[in-house]
Amino acid sequence: MTDFFTGMSVLEQAFWYSALLSSIIFLLQTILTFVGVESSDLDTDFDGDFHHVDAPFEWFTFRNLINFLLGFGWTGVAFFGEMNDYLLVALATLVGLIFVAIFFIIIKQFLKLQEDNTFKMEKTIGKTAEVYLKIPAHKSGTGKIQVSINGSFHELNAVTEGEEILSGESVKIINTENKILIVEKI
């Protein structure tokens, strides 16, 4: 392998080392990601406090460095000898930054696919439910209902403003009040 680098200039060697090393690390990161090991799970010696940032991703990460070096190195290898060295370094830097930007765009698109499945009482309004424990009349006590939200059943406290509703009957949820559902018989 050293014979391969012997006739090259220092700049060309730097591009090749950058391209090859970043490609190997990129492949390892990709494999580890698909296996389920995140780079954030790995222990590092760097102790920076960037967690107060509201962005879903950070600018200065090892993964972004590898993305930059991947674009930088392979652009330098591909266009070496075709243009002035200063222009080549500028072009390689620009392509490296574009690689990082593409990574951010891809991550942003993946984040749009996230779904918020946290249970909120407001989501139950208008839904039909089944009485689990009888609900006393005229808000004189609470009973329990079972309602399905986003494919999971929830057992919740409920009151009614009308007559008593027995177990097994269907009700419609019309409102919430102090974390208790107000229902009416269907």
C-alpha positions in Angstrom: 0.0 0.0 0.0 2.9 2.4 0.7 4.0 1.9 -3.0 0.6 3.4 -4.0 1.4 6.6 -2.1 5.0 6.9 -3.0 4.8 9.1 -6.1 2.0 11.4 -4.8 2.3 14.9 -3.5 1.5 15.6 0.2 -1.9 17.2 -0.8 -2.9 14.2 -2.9 -1.9 11.8 0.0 -3.9 13.9 2.4 -7.0 13.6 0.1 -6.5 9.8 -0.2 -6.0 9.3 3.5 -9.0 11.4 4.3 -11.2 9.6 1.8 -10.2 6.1 2.8 -10.2 6.6 6.5 -13.6 8.5 6.5 -15.1 5.8 4.2 -14.1 3.0 6.6 -15.5 4.9 9.6 -18.6 5.8 7.7 -19.2 2.2 6.8 -18.7 1.1 10.4 -21.1 3.8 11.7 -23.7 2.7 9.1 -23.4 -0.9 10.1 -23.5 -0.1 13.9 -26.6 2.1 13.2 -28.4 -0.7 11.5 -27.4 -3.2 14.2 -28.8 -0.8 16.8 -25.8 0.8 18.4 -26.0 4.6 18.4 -22.8 6.7 18.5 -24.3 8.6 21.4 -24.2 5.3 23.5 -20.4 5.1 23.1 -18.2 6.7 25.8 -16.0 9.5 24.7 -13.4 11.7 26.4 -14.9 14.9 25.1 -16.9 16.7 27.8 -18.7 19.5 26.0 -22.0 20.9 27.2 -24.1 21.3 24.0 -27.3 19.7 25.4 -28.9 23.1 26.0 -29.4 23.6 22.3 -33.0 23.2 21.0 -32.0 21.7 17.7 -32.8 18.0 17.1 -29.2 17.5 16.0 -25.8 19.1 16.9 -23.4 20.8 14.5 -20.1 19.5 15.9 -20.3 15.8 16.1 -18.1 13.0 15.1 -20.6 11.8 12.5 -20.7 15.3 10.9 -16.9 15.3 10.9 -16.9 12.0 9.0 -19.5 13.3 6.6 -17.4 16.3 5.9 -14.2 14.4 5.4 -16.0 11.9 3.1 -17.0 14.7 0.7 -13.8 16.6 1.2 -11.5 13.6 0.6 -13.3 12.0 -2.4 -13.7 15.4 -4.1 -10.0 16.0 -3.7 -9.1 12.5 -5.1 -11.5 12.9 -8.0 -10.4 16.3 -9.1 -6.7 16.3 -8.2 -4.5 17.6 -11.0 -7.5 19.0 -12.8 -7.2 22.5 -11.3 -5.1 24.7 -9.1 -4.4 23.3 -5.6 -6.1 26.3 -3.8 -9.2 26.0 -5.9 -9.3 22.2 -5.4 -9.1 22.6 -1.6 -11.9 25.3 -1.7 -14.0 23.0 -3.9 -13.4 20.0 -1.6 -14.3 22.1 1.4 -17.5 23.2 -0.3 -18.5 19.6 -1.2 -17.7 18.5 2.4 -20.1 21.2 3.7 -22.7 20.0 1.2 -22.3 16.5 2.5 -23.0 17.7 6.1 -26.0 19.8 4.8 -27.4 16.7 3.0 -27.1 14.7 6.2 -29.1 17.4 8.1 -31.8 17.4 5.4 -32.1 13.6 5.6 -32.3 13.7 9.4 -34.9 16.5 9.3 -37.0 14.3 6.9 -36.7 11.3 9.3 -37.8 13.5 12.2 -41.0 14.4 10.4 -41.8 10.7 10.5 -41.9 10.6 14.3 -45.3 10.2 15.9 -46.3 11.5 19.2 -48.3 8.8 21.0 -48.5 10.4 24.4 -52.0 10.0 25.9 -53.9 13.3 26.2 -57.4 13.5 27.8 -58.5 15.9 25.1 -58.1 13.2 22.5 -61.0 11.3 24.1 -63.6 14.0 23.5 -66.2 12.8 20.9 -65.1 9.1 21.3 -67.4 6.3 22.2 -66.5 4.2 25.2 -67.9 1.4 27.3 -68.8 1.7 31.0 -66.6 -0.5 33.1 -67.9 0.5 36.6 -71.3 2.1 36.8 -71.4 5.9 36.8 -73.7 7.4 39.4 -76.3 10.0 38.3 -76.0 13.8 38.3 -72.2 13.9 39.1 -72.8 12.3 42.5 -69.8 10.0 42.1 -67.4 8.7 39.6 -67.4 5.5 37.6 -65.0 4.1 35.1 -65.0 3.7 31.4 -62.8 2.0 28.9 -61.9 3.9 25.7 -59.5 3.0 22.9 -57.1 5.8 21.7 -54.5 5.1 19.1 -55.0 1.4 19.4 -54.6 1.1 23.1 -57.3 0.8 25.8 -57.4 3.2 28.7 -59.5 2.9 31.9 -60.5 6.4 33.0 -62.7 8.0 35.7 -66.0 9.4 34.4 -69.1 11.3 35.6 -72.4 12.0 34.0 -74.8 14.9 34.3 -77.8 12.7 33.5 -79.2 9.4 34.9 -77.1 6.5 36.2 -75.2 4.5 33.5 -74.7 0.8 34.2 -71.7 -1.4 33.4 -71.5 -2.5 29.8 -73.4 0.4 28.3 -72.0 2.6 25.7 -71.3 6.3 26.3 -70.0 9.3 24.4 -67.3 11.4 25.9 -68.5 15.1 25.7 -65.9 16.9 27.9 -63.1 16.7 30.5 -63.1 18.4 33.9 -60.2 18.1 36.4 -58.9 14.9 34.7 -62.3 13.3 34.9 -64.3 12.6 31.7 -67.9 13.8 31.4 -70.0 11.3 29.4 -73.5 10.9 28.2 -75.5 7.7 27.5 -75.8 6.8 23.8 
